[in-house]
Amino acid sequence: MKVDLKRELPTYTARRGRFDVVTVPPLWFLMVDGHGDPNTAPAYRDALASLYPLAYALKFLSKIEVGRDYAVMPLEALWWADDLATFTSARDKSRWDWTLMILVPDWLGPGHVEAARAKVRSKGGAPVLDEVRRERLDEGLCVQTLHVGPYDDEGPVLADLHDRFVPEQGLRPTGKHHEIYLSDPRRADPARLRTILRQPVAPA
């Protein structure tokens, strides 16, 4: 039976129009870092071209060699910059730093990742394959919501989260802004894109 981790992890659902305080468990990801506008930076394109083949190679390795099948999880990203306004009012994407991520099951260890990497390397076409790493992310307490619509319309939602909701709850932001892309932007109408917006927090 194929495992769908989105259904097993309650923090992979969110509600539009409201902010929820949730506790995210420690999870394992394939990660690769970069900088710049995701629409134009070659580093972003290269990261995607390396992350996805490794994620799928790992999935097939798990099915064939481990005997456990699962659905490849959606793309996620951590975003940060020196000035928070680049995400809200200014939206200057050229100043963004990012980590692209795809969640992987905890039953797959470093040896599995290296075996999958070797298979991808033998086929070529993954320019930053060696920069993709397996890393554990422990976000803990977070605030999250579901945004429906174009990515460039996220600014007011993020401003409301940071400037109103988080302080009202006696909280403060701690970690990096986190997005989970539930829709495929290559296929979905921009007005229907579904994205979980998440912000790690701590008591103020």
BAFI-3210 file (N, C-alpha, C; in Angstrom, 3 decimals, decimal comma, padded with zeros to 6 digits):
// residues 204
n [1|2|3|4|5|6|7|8|9|10|11|12|13|14|15|16|17|18|19|20|21|22|23|24|25|26|27|28|29|30|31|32|33|34|35|36|37|38|39|40|41|42|43|44|45|46|47|48|49|50|51|52|53|54|55|56|57|58|59|60|61|62|63|64|65|66|67|68|69|70|71|72|73|74|75|76|77|78|79|80|81|82|83|84|85|86|87|88|89|90|91|92|93|94|95|96|97|98|99|100|101|102|103|104|105|106|107|108|109|110|111|112|113|114|115|116|117|118|119|120|121|122|123|124|125|126|127|128|129|130|131|132|133|134|135|136|137|138|139|140|141|142|143|144|145|146|147|148|149|150|151|152|153|154|155|156|157|158|159|160|161|162|163|164|165|166|167|168|169|170|171|172|173|174|175|176|177|178|179|180|181|182|183|184|185|186|187|188|189|190|191|192|193|194|195|196|197|198|199|200|201|202|203|204]
n.u [000,843|000,542|001,915|000,569|001,914|000,970|-001,612|-001,223|000,103|-001,042|-000,339|-000,054|-002,328|-004,358|-006,345|-008,152|-008,308|-008,018|-005,801|-003,899|-002,525|-000,067|001,712|004,539|005,958|009,353|010,902|012,179|014,000|014,864|017,112|018,120|020,072|019,853|019,921|018,149|015,776|013,083|011,849|013,664|016,331|019,103|020,075|017,837|016,384|018,266|018,329|015,744|015,901|017,576|016,659|014,080|014,547|016,147|014,391|012,406|013,924|014,637|012,139|011,452|013,522|012,874|010,476|011,233|013,577|013,300|010,724|008,614|006,267|005,562|003,916|005,458|006,228|004,884|006,588|008,450|009,498|011,854|012,124|013,995|015,292|017,318|015,703|012,451|010,440|010,855|009,339|006,737|005,664|007,545|008,383|010,739|012,170|014,694|016,356|015,966|016,773|016,812|015,697|015,036|012,866|011,920|009,900|010,878|010,342|010,897|011,950|013,920|017,339|020,658|022,245|020,413|019,766|022,215|022,514|020,370|021,180|023,423|022,230|020,794|022,919|024,163|022,542|022,686|022,114|021,347|022,230|023,121|023,302|025,020|024,873|022,501|021,079|020,288|018,341|017,268|014,438|013,201|010,623|008,666|006,530|004,225|002,625|000,112|-001,516|-003,838|-003,204|-004,883|-004,450|-002,444|001,134|002,254|000,301|000,495|001,578|-000,106|-001,367|000,772|001,728|-000,420|-000,305|002,236|002,180|-000,202|-001,650|000,306|001,559|-000,823|-001,366|000,514|003,011|006,132|007,947|010,257|011,729|012,433|010,424|008,032|006,871|004,479|003,807|000,953|-000,219|000,522|002,333|002,797|000,604|-001,778|-004,362|-003,377|-005,071|-006,090|-004,098|-002,855|-001,406|000,317|001,112|003,542|004,797|007,314|007,166|007,507|006,858|006,397]
n.v [-001,199|002,208|004,889|007,964|010,699|013,255|012,926|011,668|013,433|015,934|018,641|019,257|020,256|023,155|026,090|028,351|031,852|031,956|031,906|029,368|027,995|025,646|022,582|021,442|018,364|017,006|016,534|014,838|015,994|016,366|018,815|021,911|024,809|028,344|031,573|034,521|035,752|033,618|033,397|034,087|033,469|031,494|029,655|028,782|027,355|025,333|024,094|022,983|021,206|019,333|018,521|017,296|014,949|013,432|013,054|011,445|009,252|008,264|007,548|005,398|003,644|003,087|001,723|-000,551|-001,689|-001,451|-002,109|-000,473|001,770|005,156|008,321|010,918|013,874|017,291|020,188|022,314|025,338|027,259|030,652|033,654|036,907|039,849|042,023|042,092|043,351|042,824|040,657|041,430|044,350|045,485|043,344|042,423|040,263|039,656|039,835|037,718|034,834|031,259|027,914|025,075|022,256|018,823|016,635|013,555|010,098|008,892|006,388|006,110|006,346|007,921|006,222|005,235|007,601|008,228|006,076|006,513|008,976|008,240|006,852|008,891|010,532|008,973|009,260|011,927|015,527|016,800|019,491|020,508|018,351|017,239|019,092|018,770|017,810|015,591|016,457|017,121|018,860|020,766|022,449|022,962|024,941|026,746|029,178|028,954|029,218|028,855|029,969|031,025|031,569|033,759|033,731|036,249|037,628|037,125|038,931|040,821|038,929|037,791|040,078|040,608|038,330|038,598|041,207|041,542|039,071|037,319|038,969|039,482|036,997|036,767|036,007|035,618|035,867|033,301|031,344|030,647|031,899|029,745|027,879|025,738|024,072|023,180|022,996|022,515|024,838|024,859|023,811|024,592|027,088|030,380|031,739|029,720|028,517|026,756|027,291|026,568|028,760|029,264|030,114|029,776|030,191|031,610|031,982|035,401]
n.w [000,000|-000,872|000,876|001,924|002,999|003,386|004,262|006,646|008,256|010,184|010,043|007,425|006,389|006,140|006,843|004,875|005,340|008,094|010,905|012,341|015,295|015,539|016,274|014,869|014,045|014,308|011,162|008,238|005,408|001,918|000,954|-000,585|-001,033|-001,946|-003,666|-004,616|-007,119|-007,585|-010,033|-011,972|-011,295|-012,128|-010,273|-008,872|-010,785|-011,332|-008,848|-008,622|-010,756|-009,778|-007,286|-007,616|-009,343|-007,554|-005,408|-006,602|-007,433|-004,950|-003,952|-005,687|-005,088|-002,435|-002,790|-004,321|-003,160|-000,392|000,040|000,669|-000,322|-001,294|-001,742|-003,513|-001,857|-001,798|-003,189|-001,042|000,648|002,453|003,262|003,484|004,415|004,905|005,421|006,426|005,017|002,356|001,808|002,304|002,018|000,174|-001,525|-002,858|-004,708|-005,576|-003,445|-001,841|000,107|000,020|000,796|-000,877|-000,550|-000,116|001,586|003,099|003,955|007,323|007,427|005,582|005,254|005,368|003,723|001,846|000,516|-000,678|-002,413|-004,141|-005,137|-006,607|-008,712|-009,977|-010,726|-012,636|-014,800|-015,467|-015,943|-013,580|-012,172|-009,641|-007,987|-006,043|-004,061|-002,786|000,241|002,993|005,670|009,007|010,111|012,686|013,555|015,479|017,474|015,532|013,392|010,984|007,758|005,008|001,825|-001,026|-004,358|-006,500|-005,975|-005,624|-004,317|-001,661|000,147|001,780|003,449|004,831|006,123|007,846|009,427|010,700|011,796|013,183|014,095|015,301|017,388|018,889|019,954|021,882|020,968|019,147|016,056|015,105|013,483|009,979|007,286|005,882|003,158|001,658|-001,211|-002,448|-004,890|-008,388|-010,032|-012,755|-013,933|-012,679|-012,527|-011,785|-009,979|-008,488|-007,080|-004,290|-001,246|001,674|004,208|006,568|009,782|012,086|015,644|018,984|022,513|023,398]
ca.u [000,000|001,311|001,697|000,434|002,305|000,138|-002,794|-000,817|000,642|-002,109|000,162|-000,073|-003,602|-004,559|-007,630|-008,100|-009,006|-007,766|-004,478|-003,929|-001,284|000,120|003,032|005,035|006,957|010,606|010,725|013,369|013,825|015,923|017,208|019,180|020,018|020,155|019,633|017,677|014,392|012,782|011,377|014,735|017,668|019,509|020,262|016,545|016,106|019,171|017,930|014,587|016,326|018,345|015,876|013,006|015,037|016,602|013,208|011,742|014,809|014,531|010,824|011,496|014,407|012,116|009,479|011,827|014,584|012,860|009,390|007,652|005,992|004,945|003,739|006,419|005,582|004,968|007,709|008,359|010,637|012,113|012,507|014,409|016,038|017,708|014,607|011,175|009,600|011,015|008,279|005,403|005,364|008,466|008,382|011,937|012,559|016,121|017,065|015,546|017,499|015,821|016,036|013,994|012,806|010,882|009,901|011,094|009,983|011,997|012,536|015,005|018,495|021,701|022,670|019,411|019,894|023,415|022,253|019,507|021,998|024,271|021,394|020,522|024,173|024,475|021,690|023,033|021,040|021,022|023,446|023,618|022,934|025,871|024,542|021,262|021,404|019,196|018,467|016,099|013,934|012,339|010,063|007,914|005,349|004,124|001,339|-000,010|-002,794|-003,869|-003,373|-005,373|-004,234|-001,053|002,139|002,500|-000,764|000,708|002,100|-001,014|-001,613|001,956|001,767|-001,430|000,213|003,354|001,930|-001,396|-002,009|001,370|001,610|-002,054|-001,309|001,641|004,068|007,094|008,534|011,583|012,430|012,284|009,130|007,946|005,743|004,247|003,096|000,038|-000,602|001,603|002,154|002,878|-000,674|-002,936|-004,698|-002,803|-006,098|-006,447|-002,929|-003,056|-000,107|000,333|002,073|003,852|005,824|007,669|006,988|007,788|006,256|007,096]
ca.v [000,000|003,445|005,806|009,385|011,382|014,458|012,530|011,194|014,553|016,944|019,992|019,476|020,865|024,469|026,670|029,687|032,903|031,944|031,477|028,319|027,703|024,198|022,080|020,630|017,418|016,948|015,817|014,743|016,573|016,675|020,279|022,562|026,247|029,264|032,991|035,268|035,707|032,266|033,454|034,392|033,034|030,158|028,763|028,192|026,358|024,211|023,402|022,148|020,166|018,348|018,044|016,391|013,616|012,689|012,654|010,327|008,092|007,756|006,901|004,106|002,801|002,638|000,740|-001,775|-002,280|-001,463|-002,694|000,495|002,776|006,378|009,392|012,013|015,019|018,535|021,096|023,293|026,251|028,234|031,929|034,668|038,063|040,745|042,951|041,395|044,067|042,256|039,656|041,985|045,576|045,735|042,174|042,454|038,853|039,512|039,848|036,559|033,574|030,187|026,497|024,235|021,028|017,815|015,751|012,137|009,295|008,698|005,053|006,178|006,965|008,482|005,256|005,211|008,836|008,152|005,119|007,211|010,010|007,587|006,540|010,149|011,005|008,167|009,717|013,303|016,511|017,342|020,305|020,723|017,132|017,021|020,080|018,365|017,094|015,108|017,192|017,105|020,192|020,733|023,796|023,091|025,801|027,549|029,710|028,700|029,469|028,473|031,054|030,596|032,631|033,939|033,914|037,670|038,168|036,679|040,000|041,272|037,846|037,692|041,266|040,414|037,298|039,107|042,486|041,507|037,830|036,809|039,727|039,306|035,709|036,768|035,237|036,339|034,998|032,771|030,703|031,165|031,777|028,413|027,711|024,384|024,302|022,065|022,990|022,580|026,111|024,641|023,297|025,212|028,496|031,136|032,101|028,528|027,971|026,542|027,329|026,728|029,742|028,856|030,890|029,326|031,234|031,274|032,989|036,683]
ca.w [000,000|-000,955|001,998|001,597|004,224|003,574|005,030|007,969|009,030|010,220|009,756|005,979|006,039|006,742|006,463|004,283|006,069|009,526|011,336|013,361|016,005|015,462|016,627|013,760|014,551|013,542|009,908|007,389|004,084|000,983|000,938|-001,350|-000,752|-003,035|-003,467|-005,767|-007,585|-008,080|-011,415|-012,925|-010,861|-012,594|-009,128|-008,521|-011,821|-011,127|-007,629|-008,956|-011,688|-009,019|-006,146|-008,021|-009,728|-006,385|-004,641|-007,276|-007,362|-003,584|-003,853|-006,366|-004,296|-001,271|-003,229|-004,850|-002,293|001,008|000,078|001,199|-001,344|-000,784|-002,718|-003,359|-001,217|-002,573|-002,991|000,043|000,661|003,503|002,657|004,444|003,908|005,989|005,665|006,275|004,055|001,020|001,650|002,522|001,274|-000,938|-002,402|-003,696|-004,749|-005,851|-002,167|-001,065|000,239|000,101|000,827|-001,443|000,240|-000,299|002,750|002,832|005,135|008,269|007,319|004,613|005,886|004,498|002,730|000,781|-000,252|-001,511|-003,486|-005,099|-005,770|-007,606|-009,874|-010,675|-011,312|-013,815|-015,900|-015,784|-015,984|-012,256|-012,066|-008,273|-007,271|-004,875|-003,032|-002,105|001,470|003,845|006,935|009,897|010,452|013,870|013,658|016,721|017,488|014,316|012,943|009,554|007,098|003,601|000,867|-002,332|-005,325|-006,957|-004,934|-005,400|-003,474|-000,279|000,992|002,832|004,398|005,694|006,977|008,890|010,325|011,494|012,472|014,030|014,774|016,158|018,648|019,662|020,650|022,809|020,324|018,313|015,030|015,456|012,373|008,631|006,622|005,270|002,243|001,153|-002,468|-002,649|-006,305|-009,357|-010,753|-014,196|-014,422|-012,033|-012,720|-010,660|-009,009|-007,715|-006,394|-002,848|-000,590|003,131|004,695|007,946|010,484|013,444|016,655|020,375|023,420|023,388]
c.u [000,881|000,926|001,577|000,702|001,505|-001,093|-002,437|-000,309|-000,385|-001,638|000,304|-001,466|-003,703|-005,857|-007,459|-008,856|-008,839|-006,348|-004,643|-002,551|-001,153|001,518|003,467|006,104|008,255|010,419|012,027|013,061|015,075|015,942|018,326|018,991|020,299|019,762|019,095|016,231|014,087|012,300|012,515|016,100|017,994|019,668|018,957|016,192|016,975|018,791|016,741|014,996|017,159|017,517|014,833|013,538|015,506|015,413|012,516|012,611|014,737|013,211|010,855|012,432|013,666|011,124|010,116|012,728|014,162|011,485|008,341|007,487|005,325|004,822|004,780|005,669|005,735|006,237|007,414|009,559|010,656|012,626|012,955|015,190|016,362|016,566|013,292|010,277|009,752|009,988|006,887|005,149|006,254|008,459|009,550|012,547|014,048|016,938|016,731|016,614|016,473|016,492|014,845|014,051|011,704|011,000|010,112|010,780|011,188|012,583|013,679|016,176|019,513|022,153|021,704|019,547|021,108|023,237|021,377|020,294|022,874|023,475|021,091|021,773|024,495|023,666|022,020|021,846|020,604|022,208|023,983|023,278|023,734|025,608|023,255|021,646|020,123|019,375|017,147|015,720|012,945|011,809|009,277|006,684|005,346|002,721|001,252|-001,425|-002,697|-004,106|-003,836|-005,223|-002,776|-000,099|002,356|001,398|-000,600|001,056|001,160|-001,301|-000,443|002,077|000,773|-000,949|001,264|002,971|000,737|-001,516|-000,930|001,502|000,362|-002,049|-000,173|002,825|005,023|007,634|009,926|012,325|012,123|010,866|009,119|006,708|005,699|003,335|002,232|-000,408|000,641|001,434|002,234|001,522|-001,880|-003,117|-004,111|-003,828|-006,463|-005,252|-003,173|-001,685|-000,293|001,450|002,298|004,965|006,110|007,620|007,419|007,078|007,078|007,743]
c.v [001,253|004,379|007,231|010,169|012,652|014,134|012,116|012,320|015,686|018,357|020,246|019,836|022,198|025,038|028,090|030,669|032,871|031,450|030,445|028,168|026,185|023,851|021,099|019,670|017,519|016,067|015,845|015,248|016,379|018,185|020,741|024,071|027,082|030,682|033,571|035,016|034,317|032,252|033,595|033,813|031,648|029,165|028,072|027,093|025,121|023,402|022,482|020,963|019,084|017,724|017,009|015,018|012,782|012,205|011,453|009,075|007,449|007,027|005,507|003,139|002,240|001,546|-000,591|-002,461|-002,374|-002,111|-001,778|001,621|003,994|007,384|010,472|013,249|016,284|019,319|022,040|024,219|027,052|029,493|032,883|035,768|038,952|041,673|042,233|042,062|043,520|041,158|040,271|043,205|045,771|044,609|042,217|041,051|038,666|039,437|038,630|035,466|032,467|028,823|025,745|022,870|020,113|016,846|014,308|011,344|009,042|007,292|005,006|006,961|007,478|007,515|005,162|006,446|008,762|007,158|005,757|008,284|009,401|007,259|007,801|010,641|010,243|008,605|011,143|014,240|017,075|018,202|020,527|019,519|016,950|018,033|019,735|017,501|016,561|015,757|017,146|018,538|020,056|022,146|024,002|023,969|026,728|028,133|029,455|028,995|028,965|029,717|030,458|031,766|032,744|034,166|035,394|038,336|037,778|037,820|040,456|040,194|037,723|038,892|041,133|039,385|037,882|040,310|042,454|040,204|037,368|037,622|039,553|038,010|035,642|035,985|036,171|035,385|034,535|032,234|031,363|030,964|030,506|028,357|026,269|024,515|023,083|021,942|023,046|023,847|025,966|024,254|024,062|026,657|029,272|031,501|030,934|027,897|027,901|026,394|027,461|027,699|029,463|029,735|030,290|030,493|030,690|032,300|034,259|036,950]
c.w [000,000|000,196|001,461|002,876|004,456|004,415|006,458|008,863|009,046|009,901|008,259|005,475|006,763|006,199|005,956|005,168|007,563|009,788|012,440|013,983|016,083|015,959|015,551|014,298|013,762|012,309|009,107|005,993|003,229|000,839|000,014|-001,232|-001,997|-002,681|-004,768|-006,121|-008,145|-009,527|-012,430|-012,553|-011,413|-011,448|-008,739|-009,511|-011,621|-009,884|-007,893|-009,816|-011,002|-007,903|-006,564|-008,474|-008,541|-005,562|-005,283|-007,288|-005,985|-003,382|-004,491|-005,653|-003,090|-001,650|-003,586|-003,836|-000,829|001,143|000,668|000,174|-000,694|-001,919|-002,456|-002,857|-002,060|-002,268|-001,832|-000,054|001,949|002,821|003,760|003,734|005,096|006,384|005,384|005,240|002,639|000,746|001,672|001,643|000,048|-001,968|-003,384|-003,723|-005,001|-004,568|-001,307|-001,054|000,429|000,260|000,262|-000,776|-000,280|000,869|002,306|004,100|006,034|008,208|006,285|005,205|004,887|003,404|001,563|-000,117|-001,175|-002,654|-004,562|-005,839|-006,879|-008,869|-010,676|-011,382|-012,599|-015,030|-016,333|-015,692|-014,659|-011,818|-010,663|-007,395|-005,992|-003,759|-002,280|-000,905|002,125|005,206|007,702|010,245|011,603|014,107|014,946|016,568|016,271|014,189|011,448|009,063|005,676|002,757|-000,455|-003,287|-005,703|-005,786|-004,617|-004,585|-002,007|000,669|002,088|003,879|005,367|006,625|008,127|009,910|011,264|012,358|013,421|014,814|015,741|017,440|019,508|020,467|021,671|022,288|019,584|017,258|015,444|014,245|011,045|008,110|005,772|004,379|001,753|-000,060|-002,797|-004,101|-007,182|-010,187|-012,263|-014,782|-013,884|-012,475|-011,537|-009,588|-008,099|-006,993|-004,894|-002,190|000,916|003,488|006,178|008,515|011,840|014,425|018,027|021,252|023,432|024,732]
res [m|k|v|d|l|k|r|e|l|p|t|y|t|a|r|r|g|r|f|d|v|v|t|v|p|p|l|w|f|l|m|v|d|g|h|g|d|p|n|t|a|p|a|y|r|d|a|l|a|s|l|y|p|l|a|y|a|l|k|f|l|s|k|i|e|v|g|r|d|y|a|v|m|p|l|e|a|l|w|w|a|d|d|l|a|t|f|t|s|a|r|d|k|s|r|w|d|w|t|l|m|i|l|v|p|d|w|l|g|p|g|h|v|e|a|a|r|a|k|v|r|s|k|g|g|a|p|v|l|d|e|v|r|r|e|r|l|d|e|g|l|c|v|q|t|l|h|v|g|p|y|d|d|e|g|p|v|l|a|d|l|h|d|r|f|v|p|e|q|g|l|r|p|t|g|k|h|h|e|i|y|l|s|d|p|r|r|a|d|p|a|r|l|r|t|i|l|r|q|p|v|a|p|a]
***
